[in-house]
Amino acid sequence: MLVITTIGLVGVVILFLSGASNTMMFQANNAYLQACERNLQSSGLNWAKENIKNKNTQDFNDIITLDVNDLNILHSSLKAKITNPEEELYEVQIDTTCGRAKLNLKTSETFKL
């Protein structure tokens, strides 16, 4: 009887630890994706600032897909669009996607430069 009770108790403990482990993994993946999103947005903003500074106007009003291979972020993409200025105020729309495990994070933000 003692052995059966011990096996049941060990099963309950393993079930609890498995649930806690899954929660920790979800939170870690979510934090990783948010960090990747910030890196992608920062890269897009730097690209836009450089194009605005150099007056590279042929890319304005077009959605440009940027190469993110050097960032080593798996399953990610970055698209940016610079709109024409109104009184030297540019708007940059940055669309990012990144994924890890079963989580996917897709964002679209507009920044004024």
Secondary structure, DSSP 8 states (H G I E B T S, - for coil): -HHHHHHHHHHHHHHHHHHHHHHHHHHHHHHHHHHHHHHHHHHHHHHHHHHHHTT-GGGTTS-EEE--GGGT-TT-EEEEEE---SSS--EEEEEEEEEETTEEEEEEEEEE-
